[in-house]
């Protein structure tokens, strides 16, 4: 993985199941490892910290990070979202197919921090389709991501709950606006 996140495609492939909900339910328990690692760069940490307005000196100044006992900048706690975007995009492109990305909304996320993310870390992500249920005409999908570093040490565990809808007309302008919001600042 590089620091560039590719856009989630909204075109439907011929492999899309007729009933995305039934397909998603059948895929619960599926696991995959993202094909490549994400290498944490010094300037990406600073850029992300500015974007989320986290002004802690350890995200911007190497001397401040060293003062805390680290050999490089520390990433803000939510930096893992950059890796998560890449992991989730594959999930909806290849595993849980049939959903329009403009009709998916993240409703909850839980993060367990095992160790700080530092510049130079190579992060690997294992993605699990952890749960699926339906409520009120929506599909509720839960994923679990386990992130490890180059030493196979646990870095973070995250659970993300998404609400998805299928069918119905989607205004093209709304779909475009949602795509831009999701991808804002993730390049």
One Martini backbone bead per residue (centre of mass of N, CA, C, O) as a GRO file, in nm:
protein
  187
    1UNK     BB    1   0.099   0.034   0.018
    2UNK     BB    2   0.021   0.358  -0.011
    3UNK     BB    3  -0.063   0.695   0.043
    4UNK     BB    4  -0.262   0.618  -0.179
    5UNK     BB    5  -0.603   0.637  -0.235
    6UNK     BB    6  -0.838   0.471  -0.387
    7UNK     BB    7  -1.119   0.476  -0.539
    8UNK     BB    8  -1.437   0.385  -0.515
    9UNK     BB    9  -1.617   0.194  -0.704
   10UNK     BB   10  -1.960   0.212  -0.861
   11UNK     BB   11  -1.953  -0.021  -1.030
   12UNK     BB   12  -2.105  -0.305  -1.167
   13UNK     BB   13  -2.054  -0.629  -1.169
   14UNK     BB   14  -2.133  -0.947  -1.287
   15UNK     BB   15  -2.085  -1.073  -0.976
   16UNK     BB   16  -2.334  -0.963  -0.862
   17UNK     BB   17  -2.563  -1.027  -0.652
   18UNK     BB   18  -2.904  -1.034  -0.624
   19UNK     BB   19  -2.856  -1.074  -0.295
   20UNK     BB   20  -2.663  -0.903  -0.086
   21UNK     BB   21  -2.762  -1.000   0.195
   22UNK     BB   22  -2.727  -1.304   0.157
   23UNK     BB   23  -2.430  -1.286   0.088
   24UNK     BB   24  -2.331  -1.149   0.347
   25UNK     BB   25  -2.428  -1.367   0.542
   26UNK     BB   26  -2.250  -1.596   0.407
   27UNK     BB   27  -1.969  -1.424   0.479
   28UNK     BB   28  -1.959  -1.475   0.758
   29UNK     BB   29  -1.611  -1.518   0.862
   30UNK     BB   30  -1.459  -1.386   0.666
   31UNK     BB   31  -1.110  -1.372   0.554
   32UNK     BB   32  -0.847  -1.119   0.510
   33UNK     BB   33  -0.548  -0.999   0.368
   34UNK     BB   34  -0.391  -0.742   0.295
   35UNK     BB   35  -0.159  -0.752   0.040
   36UNK     BB   36  -0.032  -0.502   0.183
   37UNK     BB   37   0.150  -0.261   0.326
   38UNK     BB   38   0.171   0.015   0.556
   39UNK     BB   39   0.379   0.292   0.545
   40UNK     BB   40   0.492   0.509   0.781
   41UNK     BB   41   0.511   0.850   0.738
   42UNK     BB   42   0.620   1.147   0.844
   43UNK     BB   43   0.440   1.341   0.667
   44UNK     BB   44   0.173   1.187   0.711
   45UNK     BB   45   0.151   1.240   1.011
   46UNK     BB   46   0.143   1.547   0.992
   47UNK     BB   47  -0.095   1.571   0.799
   48UNK     BB   48  -0.302   1.424   0.973
   49UNK     BB   49  -0.280   1.600   1.226
   50UNK     BB   50  -0.378   1.854   1.085
   51UNK     BB   51  -0.654   1.744   0.980
   52UNK     BB   52  -0.740   1.670   1.302
   53UNK     BB   53  -0.619   1.878   1.503
   54UNK     BB   54  -0.338   1.751   1.624
   55UNK     BB   55  -0.095   1.922   1.844
   56UNK     BB   56   0.085   1.719   1.935
   57UNK     BB   57   0.428   1.711   1.934
   58UNK     BB   58   0.468   1.396   1.854
   59UNK     BB   59   0.347   1.459   1.549
   60UNK     BB   60   0.582   1.702   1.467
   61UNK     BB   61   0.826   1.636   1.681
   62UNK     BB   62   1.102   1.445   1.730
   63UNK     BB   63   1.196   1.547   2.007
   64UNK     BB   64   0.929   1.497   2.154
   65UNK     BB   65   0.922   1.193   2.103
   66UNK     BB   66   1.193   1.131   2.241
   67UNK     BB   67   1.096   1.243   2.523
   68UNK     BB   68   0.893   0.975   2.525
   69UNK     BB   69   1.080   0.723   2.393
   70UNK     BB   70   1.097   0.777   2.082
   71UNK     BB   71   1.238   0.748   1.738
   72UNK     BB   72   0.961   0.891   1.646
   73UNK     BB   73   0.690   0.970   1.530
   74UNK     BB   74   0.355   0.990   1.627
   75UNK     BB   75   0.049   0.882   1.574
   76UNK     BB   76  -0.252   0.931   1.573
   77UNK     BB   77  -0.504   0.735   1.681
   78UNK     BB   78  -0.674   0.767   1.388
   79UNK     BB   79  -0.472   0.677   1.157
   80UNK     BB   80  -0.598   0.393   1.085
   81UNK     BB   81  -0.807   0.495   0.872
   82UNK     BB   82  -0.623   0.464   0.624
   83UNK     BB   83  -0.624   0.155   0.635
   84UNK     BB   84  -0.933   0.110   0.648
   85UNK     BB   85  -1.008   0.213   0.366
   86UNK     BB   86  -0.859  -0.007   0.214
   87UNK     BB   87  -0.992  -0.255   0.345
   88UNK     BB   88  -1.296  -0.182   0.284
   89UNK     BB   89  -1.285  -0.159  -0.023
   90UNK     BB   90  -1.236  -0.459  -0.074
   91UNK     BB   91  -1.483  -0.572   0.061
   92UNK     BB   92  -1.688  -0.418  -0.151
   93UNK     BB   93  -1.554  -0.532  -0.419
   94UNK     BB   94  -1.514  -0.870  -0.337
   95UNK     BB   95  -1.715  -0.974  -0.098
   96UNK     BB   96  -1.944  -0.741  -0.040
   97UNK     BB   97  -2.155  -0.733  -0.281
   98UNK     BB   98  -2.405  -0.489  -0.416
   99UNK     BB   99  -2.312  -0.214  -0.307
  100UNK     BB  100  -2.353   0.123  -0.273
  101UNK     BB  101  -2.135   0.347  -0.142
  102UNK     BB  102  -2.360   0.581  -0.110
  103UNK     BB  103  -2.528   0.352   0.091
  104UNK     BB  104  -2.297   0.388   0.314
  105UNK     BB  105  -2.281   0.391   0.680
  106UNK     BB  106  -2.111   0.490   0.949
  107UNK     BB  107  -2.204   0.422   1.304
  108UNK     BB  108  -1.948   0.259   1.423
  109UNK     BB  109  -1.653   0.261   1.649
  110UNK     BB  110  -1.396   0.040   1.772
  111UNK     BB  111  -1.094   0.086   1.968
  112UNK     BB  112  -0.788  -0.097   2.024
  113UNK     BB  113  -0.494  -0.018   2.196
  114UNK     BB  114  -0.164  -0.164   2.203
  115UNK     BB  115   0.012   0.043   2.023
  116UNK     BB  116   0.194   0.262   1.880
  117UNK     BB  117   0.226   0.461   1.599
  118UNK     BB  118   0.511   0.473   1.384
  119UNK     BB  119   0.752   0.572   1.218
  120UNK     BB  120   0.815   0.289   0.995
  121UNK     BB  121   0.584   0.133   1.006
  122UNK     BB  122   0.437  -0.184   0.920
  123UNK     BB  123   0.109  -0.238   0.817
  124UNK     BB  124  -0.118  -0.499   0.890
  125UNK     BB  125  -0.438  -0.634   0.756
  126UNK     BB  126  -0.709  -0.799   0.908
  127UNK     BB  127  -1.021  -0.910   0.773
  128UNK     BB  128  -1.353  -0.932   0.917
  129UNK     BB  129  -1.665  -1.072   0.892
  130UNK     BB  130  -1.853  -1.046   1.190
  131UNK     BB  131  -2.145  -0.923   1.090
  132UNK     BB  132  -2.513  -0.973   1.036
  133UNK     BB  133  -2.806  -0.760   0.987
  134UNK     BB  134  -3.152  -0.670   1.008
  135UNK     BB  135  -3.303  -0.326   1.004
  136UNK     BB  136  -3.531  -0.122   0.879
  137UNK     BB  137  -3.418  -0.191   0.573
  138UNK     BB  138  -3.131  -0.262   0.680
  139UNK     BB  139  -2.785  -0.329   0.665
  140UNK     BB  140  -2.578  -0.476   0.919
  141UNK     BB  141  -2.225  -0.430   0.929
  142UNK     BB  142  -1.946  -0.613   1.070
  143UNK     BB  143  -1.610  -0.534   1.138
  144UNK     BB  144  -1.273  -0.676   1.172
  145UNK     BB  145  -0.956  -0.534   1.262
  146UNK     BB  146  -0.617  -0.651   1.240
  147UNK     BB  147  -0.323  -0.487   1.354
  148UNK     BB  148   0.010  -0.517   1.242
  149UNK     BB  149   0.347  -0.543   1.238
  150UNK     BB  150   0.667  -0.629   1.129
  151UNK     BB  151   0.670  -0.811   1.419
  152UNK     BB  152   0.376  -0.923   1.477
  153UNK     BB  153   0.247  -0.692   1.639
  154UNK     BB  154   0.002  -0.562   1.812
  155UNK     BB  155  -0.177  -0.253   1.756
  156UNK     BB  156  -0.486  -0.300   1.645
  157UNK     BB  157  -0.841  -0.308   1.718
  158UNK     BB  158  -1.133  -0.313   1.502
  159UNK     BB  159  -1.477  -0.197   1.495
  160UNK     BB  160  -1.724  -0.184   1.229
  161UNK     BB  161  -2.029  -0.013   1.161
  162UNK     BB  162  -2.263  -0.070   0.895
  163UNK     BB  163  -2.498   0.091   0.680
  164UNK     BB  164  -2.708  -0.063   0.431
  165UNK     BB  165  -2.842  -0.020   0.099
  166UNK     BB  166  -3.084  -0.137  -0.133
  167UNK     BB  167  -3.196   0.003  -0.378
  168UNK     BB  168  -3.313   0.242  -0.532
  169UNK     BB  169  -3.275   0.569  -0.583
  170UNK     BB  170  -2.987   0.768  -0.683
  171UNK     BB  171  -2.859   1.059  -0.670
  172UNK     BB  172  -2.589   1.153  -0.843
  173UNK     BB  173  -2.504   1.401  -0.667
  174UNK     BB  174  -2.499   1.251  -0.397
  175UNK     BB  175  -2.295   1.033  -0.469
  176UNK     BB  176  -2.064   1.233  -0.530
  177UNK     BB  177  -2.058   1.378  -0.256
  178UNK     BB  178  -1.997   1.130  -0.081
  179UNK     BB  179  -1.734   1.048  -0.211
  180UNK     BB  180  -1.585   1.315  -0.137
  181UNK     BB  181  -1.612   1.288   0.168
  182UNK     BB  182  -1.473   1.015   0.209
  183UNK     BB  183  -1.197   1.113   0.042
  184UNK     BB  184  -1.119   1.341   0.215
  185UNK     BB  185  -0.779   1.354   0.280
  186UNK     BB  186  -0.689   1.042   0.159
  187UNK     BB  187  -0.418   1.095  -0.032
   0.00000   0.00000   0.00000
